[in-house]
Each structure stands twice: as C-alpha cells, then as structure tokens.
Amino acid sequence: MGATKRGKGTKIMAVADRAGFPLAVYTDSASPHEVRLVGKTLAEVFTSQSPARLIGDKAYDSDPLDAELAEQGIELIALHKGNRQKAKTQDGRKLRRYKL
C-alpha cells in the first residue's frame, strides 16, 4: 500500500459479526498501530447499524479508544496488557465474551 519504516506493507482491518459476516473492511499502510485504524474501519461499516460491542486482543487496550467508542455507543471488550499502569476498566464478566 505504501512505504513503511521497513519497506512496503499493507494492513487489512476487518470487523465481523458473531457469525463471521463482515461488517467493515479497511486497508492502510502497515505502519500505524491497529488502535489508530479502528475509527477509520468503523467508518467503513456497510450495514445500517454499527456494532454494539467490539472485541479485540491486548493491542486494543487503550483508554482513549475506549472513550471514543463509548461516545459512539460501542462497548470495547479487550484484555488488559500486562504492563498496564492505570486501574483496570473491565472485570471478568465482560471478558467472558472475549474467551468465547
């Protein structure tokens, strides 16, 4: 897609529902972190509604991303990083969805 620090690369971001049906797809250079691409990906949703919950891995553990999605009415469910300095924001009940 474009030049990165280590050459060329492409990052494909996709959002799917629980059945695996794609709701949004976005491609960009491989340089930016996934957290910066979530908003752009959700802007590309090709259904009438945005998802109620977004489940991601530890890379999505970001308080600014959580606040941004909460403004849009989307609940972020992501494991906390091991080196997290701030207080935890999620308990085990929400993280059970991640495990499923």
Secondary structure in CASP SS format (residue, H / E / C, confidence):
PFRMAT SS
TARGET T0000
AUTHOR 0000-0000-0000
METHOD secondary structure of the structure
MODEL  1
M C 1.00
G E 1.00
A E 1.00
T E 1.00
K C 1.00
R C 1.00
G E 1.00
K E 1.00
G E 1.00
T E 1.00
K E 1.00
I E 1.00
M E 1.00
A E 1.00
V E 1.00
A E 1.00
D C 1.00
R C 1.00
A C 1.00
G C 1.00
F C 1.00
P E 1.00
L E 1.00
A E 1.00
V E 1.00
Y E 1.00
T E 1.00
D E 1.00
S E 1.00
A C 1.00
S C 1.00
P C 1.00
H C 1.00
E H 1.00
V H 1.00
R H 1.00
L H 1.00
V H 1.00
G H 1.00
K H 1.00
T H 1.00
L H 1.00
A H 1.00
E C 1.00
V C 1.00
F C 1.00
T C 1.00
S C 1.00
Q C 1.00
S C 1.00
P C 1.00
A C 1.00
R E 1.00
L E 1.00
I E 1.00
G E 1.00
D C 1.00
K H 1.00
A H 1.00
Y H 1.00
D C 1.00
S C 1.00
D H 1.00
P H 1.00
L H 1.00
D H 1.00
A H 1.00
E H 1.00
L H 1.00
A H 1.00
E H 1.00
Q C 1.00
G C 1.00
I C 1.00
E E 1.00
L E 1.00
I E 1.00
A E 1.00
L C 1.00
H C 1.00
K C 1.00
G C 1.00
N C 1.00
R C 1.00
Q C 1.00
K C 1.00
A C 1.00
K C 1.00
T C 1.00
Q C 1.00
D C 1.00
G H 1.00
R H 1.00
K H 1.00
L H 1.00
R H 1.00
R H 1.00
Y H 1.00
K H 1.00
L C 1.00
END
